[in-house]
Amino acid sequence: MTRDITINLKKGMEARLAAMLVQVSSQYENSSIHIVSGTRQVNAKSIMGMMSLALTNGQMITVTAEGGDEEAALKGIEDYLTS
C-alpha cells in the first residue's frame, strides 16, 4: 500500500520529530515501511535514514507499507505527520 502525505509539522522533521516518527513506524512490527522523497527512499524504522531526508513542513512524501499491519501503519504515520 502507498499513501501520499503532506507533512504538517511546524518545525519540519528535526531530530526529535524524526526519532518520534521512527518510534511510530517501529510499532508496526509486521510491516516493512519506507518513506520516499524525490528520488530517495529510506526505511521509516531507521533514524539515520529519516534524518538524511531532511524533510520540511509542507513537503509531500510517499509512504509505502507492506505486511500484516500495513493499513494501520499508514494511518498511524499519517496521523503523526499531519497532527
Steps between C-alpha positions, in 0.01 A plus 500: 500500500613855436376836615608854414523717811572870539705565814327737739754542780587860583871432548535253214678175569754601763691228684247453781207480258687259273571279802132506592405400143740206525329401828156521336620294203666242724168425671392321182726197527321301231560753222790635302457879479687739273489875445557629146606861447604596149735228379593382850338214688582417861384252761256684729631296793856636455590821684801561276289451188230736623753767598665479158177606327490839679124523451330839536155626590270500197708243312316214326637150557386152408475238771499134399414214733493130434402236751237384743430838659565724199165682514541585867861604435401746227224645716728536803775669300256733326343594834845580644619703199183706471426569866 
